[in-house]
């Protein structure tokens, strides 16, 4: 299975981005509004400048609640692991596990085309396993 297969199966395919100059308070509002765990940081909505997650906020907030008025660029991860829509899901699962990341932007020709979360990966994998089980069950009951 390819990353694009998972992206196209998502109910919401739009990627919510935030400017690096936005405040962490604005970030928190967007995370809540869209019910997501991370946002891609982008100046133009197409190029990936970074990624910022709920975890990034909580880790900084614990040390200093003034971070809410700081720019997102202060807490974002700049070295972002990305994938292509044509990449295999197995490779992505390995990357997510090795680097302990839960959200990976999908990029084509340097342009943001989607985002895939560990939840998307798990849902897709469960669907594959259920399909295989049903096929085996059907095969066994026909013999």
N, C-alpha and C positions, 0 to 999 in steps of 0.2 A: 504494500500500500504506500502511496505517495502522500506527501504533506498536502498537496492541493486537494486530494480526495477528502482529507479531514477538514480542511478549510471550507470546502463547498458543502459539507454536511452540517456545518454549524448554523444555528438559527440566526445568529448575528455575525455577519462577516465584516462589518465596518470596523476599522481600527481607530480607537480613540487615542489622540495624541495630545501632548501638552508642550508648551514652549518652555525652554530652559529658564526663561526669565519669569515665568509664572511663580507664584508663591506656593509653598508647601500646603498652605491652607486651601488654595484653589485646587491643588492636586487631590487632597483628601475629599473635597466636595465632588470632584469628577469621579473618583474611585467609587464613592457611595452612589452617586447618580446613575452610573452605568453598571454597578454591581460587578466590578472587576477587581482583580488583585494587583494589576500593574498597568502602567501606561508607557507607551513609547514616547520618548522625548524627541521633539523635532521642531526645527525652526519653520519649516514649510509644509509639514504633513506628509512629506515624501521621503526625505532623507533621515536616517536614524542617527541622532546625536547621542542618545543614551536610552536607558530604561530605568524606571523607578517603580518600586513596589511598596506594598503595605509594610513589608518587613523593614525596608529602608527608613520609612517614616517612624515606625515604632522604635527602632534602634537609636535613632537620633533624638526622638522625642523623650526617651528615657533619660538621656543625658542633659537635655536643654529644651524646655518647652518654647523658647524663643525661636526655635527652628521653624515653627509654623509660619512665620513672616519672612523667612529666608527664601531665596530663589531655589527652584527645583534643581538647578545645576549644582547646588551645594551638596545634595544628597544622592544624585543619580549615579548609576554605574555607567561609565563612559566606554569601557571595553565590552561591547555587546556581542554576544554570540548570536549569529543569525543563521537562517537556513534558506534554502531555495524551495519553491513549491514542488520541484521535481525530485527533491531528496526523498529517500526512503524513511518511513516512520521508525524502523528499527534503529537506523543511525541516529535519528533525533532522540530516541529514548536513551540511547547510550550517552549522547552528549549531555542530556539533562541530568542523568544520573551521575556521570563523572564530575560535572561542574556544579552540581547541586543547585540547578536553576529550574524555575517553574514556568517561565514565560520566554518564548523565543520569537522575535520578529521574523516574518517571512519577507524576503527581499528578492526582486527580479530587476536586473540591470541597474542596481543601486537605488531602486525605488521601493518603498514600503508597500507591500501588497496584502499583508495580513499579519496576524499574530496567533500563535498556537500555545496553549497552556497545557500543563500536565493533566488537567481535567479533561481537555479535548483528547489527549493521547489515550488516557485510560478509557474514556467512553468509546473511542474508536476500537481499541483493542478488545474490549468486552463484546462489542458488536461482532467483530471478526470471530471470536471464540464461540459466541452463540450460534452464528451461522454454521461454523464447522460442526458443532454439536448436533444441530438440526439435520445437517446433511448426513452425518454418520448414523443418527437415529433413523432417518428415512431409509438409508442403505441397509441397516441391520434388519429392519422390519419388512423389507422386501425379499429377503433371502429365506 
